[in-house]
Every structure is written in structure tokens, then in C-alpha cells.
Amino acid sequence: MKIKFLLLALFASVIGFSQSINDYKAVIVPLRYDFQKTDNQYRLSTMTKANLIKAGFEAFYSNEQLPEGYNERCDLLYAEVKRDNAFLMTKLFVEFKDCYGKVIYTSGVGKSKEKEYEVAYKECLDMAFVSINELHYKYNGTKAALPARATSTVAAPAVTTAVVATPVVSAVVATPTPDVSDPNLLYAQPTETGYQLIDKTPKVVMKLMKTSRPDSFIAIKDGVQGTLNAKDNQWFFEYYKDDKLVSEKVVVKF
């Protein structure tokens, strides 16, 4: 009975764990948000990055070549500006997500009645960043802890090692090292179901959906569905064409 209570307490502590934004060394800013039609429309990405830097963050666009020391994607936060639909009013807020898409922090909502979008967005962002500025962000040098996968906890609740298992280690081991000088290098951006791979333009080239294995994804490219698999320290997009297996090498920076 005591063991059951201890396991329940440990499980509750894992669920209740809250990550601080101070555990992340920089923020990645996308060039286009979900409600936008073009990259940096109304200079929203530019304004987001400027506000982040003003708040004390290191900030980079999603298509930027990251400097040395910033290549571990799970040490970074990913900013998303969200828009609330409102009658005769613009409402924006900012979400900070980790490398697995988990929301770490959500800002206050900025509001504006300005009719011109660029003016309204600036006013909304400035207001939303009031709550972010009040966090007094300062990187604490702590490596961001990654959430344990739910499957590990549910699969073997009676085994303590299953609760504290670190699936992230296997993910890191399975990830091939990309050649950053390759002109065809693609960059992985986290999504709710996996990742989207973008080129330097940036254009979405491929969409990935997670599977139970960290070295294999369901992949869709140009309407063709296949899998992206890690083999021999490289990634390969594999699919069938005319009943023949096609394997294409893909250079990805996660």
C-alpha cells in the first residue's frame, strides 16, 4: 500500500512540474503566424523579435543560422502570436512553447480598436508584452527539463524506473548530425503533431508526424505520403512509386 502511495505522489509531482522561461536560452520567431497569408505580414514577426530583445531575450528568426551554443532545439523556446476573433477589435497574445509543443507561458491579451492592421498589431503586441516584461526574464543556465512521455508512465506505473525514464536520450542518440553547409539543409519547426521542415526561403517542404519511435516519422512531401527514417547517421524520405521503394536523402536540422 505504501508503494502505491509513493508512486501516486511521484506521478503527481511529474504532472505538476512547471517549466520556467528562465530555463531557455533563446526564442525562435517564425516568419509567418497561423492567421497570416504572407511572411512577416504587417511586420508582425519583426515587431515580435524587437519586443523579445527589449524584454531581455536572445531572439532569432526561424530561418536564421543559429550561432554556436544554440543548436540544441530543446534549449530554445518557440514564440507564437495568436489572434482572438473579436468584433470591431483586434486581440493578440503570445504563447511560448518548448520543443515538443508544450505551452510554457502565455502572455496577457493585447487589444486595439485601430482599423489599420500594422498599427493595431503594434499596439496589441506592446500591450501583450507588458506581462512578458514583468517576468524579468534572465537565462539561469539550467538545461531545460523535457516532459516525460505519457506512454512511459502509463505503460509501467508499478516500476519506478519507468516513471523517471528519459526518452529524450534515445531521441538525441537517434538524431543524425546534419551538415549545416549543405545547400539543401531543411530546418525543423515544432507543430502540434510533429514538425514541419522548411528551407531557407522559407518554404514548407515536408510535414512530419510523430510515431512511437524517435527515429521515424510519418512524412508528407508534395502530396506524397511516406516515412522519414534515420539510417547510418542520415535521414531518408522513403515512399513507394510504381510499386517500387524510393529512398531520398534529406538533410534536417532539428
N, C-alpha and C positions, 0 to 999 in steps of 0.2 A: 504493500500500500504506500509506504514511504517513497519507494522508487517512482511510483506513478505520479505522486505529488511533485517530486523533484523534476520529472520530465515535463509535467504541465507547466511548472514555473519557468523552466528553461525555454519551452516553446513560446510562452507568453512574452519573455524577455526578447526573443528574436523578433516576434511580430511587432513589439512595441518599440523597437530600435529606431531612432530618428537620426538621420544623417544631417550634418551641418554644412552649409555652403562654404564654411571656412576650411573644410577638408579638401576642397577642389582648387587647383592652382590657376585655372583659366576658364573662359567661357567661349563656346563656339556659337557664332551668329550665322544663321542661314541667310542666303541672298533672297529667298522668297518664302513668305509665310502662306499658310493654307488658303487664306482668303484673298491672296494677290494673284494677278494674272501675269505679271512680268517681274523680272528680277529687280530688287530694290525699288519697287514702285513707290512713288511719293517719298523716296529717300528713307523709307522706314528702317531698313537694315543699317544704313549709315547712322541714323539717329539712335538706334538701339546700341550700336557699338560705342558711339560717343558717350552715351549715358552710362554704359557699363564702365568705361575707362574713368569717367568722372567719379563713379562710385568706388573706385579703387581696384577694379578687376583688371586682369590681363584678358584682352578680348581679341579674337581672330575670326575672320570670315571663314565659312565652311570650305571655300576653295583655296584658302591660303596655304602655303607651305609652312608648316609649323616649325619653330626653332627647336634646337636640341634641348631635350629635357621636357618636351611637351608632347611626345609621341605616344604615350600611354593613354588611350582614349578614355579609360575609366578614371583617370585623374582629372578629367575635364567635365564641365557642365555644358549643357546644350540649351540655349535660350529659345523660347518660342513665344512670340507675341500672339495673343488670342483676341479675337473681336467678339463682343457680345452684340447681338442684334437688338437695337433699340430704336423706337420711333422718334424721329427728329433729334437724335443724339448719337454721337459716336462714343463707344465704350471699348477700351483696351486694357488688358492686363498682361503680365509677363509670367511665364512658367519657366522654372529651371529644372531640367531633367538630367538624370545620370545616364551612363552609357547603356543601361538596359531599359530606358524609357520611363523609369520611376520618377514621379514628381518630387523634387526635394524642397522646393519653395515656390509659393505663388504670391505675387505682389498684390497690392491693393488695386482697385479698378480706377482707371483714369477716365474722366468724362469731358466731353466738349460738345457745344452746340454750333460750332463753326461749320459752315457749309463747304468750305474748301478743304479737301481731304488732307493735303500736306500740312496745313495749319492745324486742322483738328487732330491729326495723328501726333504732331509735335506736342500739342497741349495735353493730350491724353497720356503720352509716354512720360512727359515731365511729371505729371501728377502720379502716375503709377510708380515712378522711380523714387518718389518721396519715401515710400515704405521700404524700398530696397536700400536707399541711402541710410535709413535709420538702423539697418543691420550692422553698419560699420564693418563691412567685410574686410578681413585680413587673413590671408592664407596662413594656416597654422603649421604647415609642413607635414601634416599627418596624411598618410596614404589613405585615400577614400576606401572605406569598407564596402564590399559589394554584397548585395542581398543574396541570401541562400535561396536556391531554387525550391519551390514548394514541393516538388516531387521527392526531394531528398527527405524532407520532414515527414511527409505523409507515408512514404513507402516503408520506412522502418522506424516508427516512433518509439519502439522499445529499445533501440540501440543508440546510445549516447553519441557515438561517433557519426551516426547518420545525420543527427541534428546539426552538428558542427562541421559537417563535411564542407569542403571548399571546392565546388565545381569550377570556380573561376580558374584554378590552377590548371585543370585539364584544358580549359578553353585557351589559355595562354600558350600551353605547350603545343596545342593542335594548330595554332595560327601560324602560317608560313610568314617568313620575313620578306616584306616587299622590297623591290628595287625602286627606290624613290626617284631614280634618274630615268626610269622607263617613261617614254613619252605617252604610253597608253595607260599610265597609272590611274586607277579609279579610287575615289575616296568614299568610305562607308559612313553614311549618316543614319543614326538610330531612328527607327519608326516603332509604332506600337506592336507590330508583328515580327519585326526583324530589322532589316536595313534597306536603304536604297543606295545604289552605287552611282556616283556622279563623276563626270570627267571635269577637266579644268575650265570648261566654258562658262558656267557649269550646266550640264545637261544630265538628266536621269537616264542612265544606260541600262540598268538592271535593278530589279526588285528582288529582295531576299526575304524568305520567311523561315523562322527558326524551326528546327526539328529537335528531337531528343539528343542529338549529337552535336557538339560544338564545332566539329569539323565538316559538317554537311548542312546545306540549306536547300530548300525548295527555291528555284530561281526562275524568273521570267524575264526574257530579253526579246524585244521586238515581237511580242505576241507568242514567242516560243517558250514553252514551259519545260524545264529540265531540273537539274540539280547542280549546285556548286559544291565541289568536294576538294578537300585538301589531300594532296598526294605528293610525296617526295619534296616536301617543303615548297609546294606551289599550289595555287588554286586552279581548278579546271571546271569549266561550264560544260556539262555533258547532257546530251539530248539525242533523240532518235530522228533521223531524216531518211525517208525512203527505206525504212526498216533497217537502217544502219546506224550504229552508235557513233556520234560525232563528239569529239572532245576538244574544247578550245581553251587555251591557257588564258587566265585572267589575272592581272596584277592588281591586288587590292590592298589598300592601306586602311586597316580598321582602327 
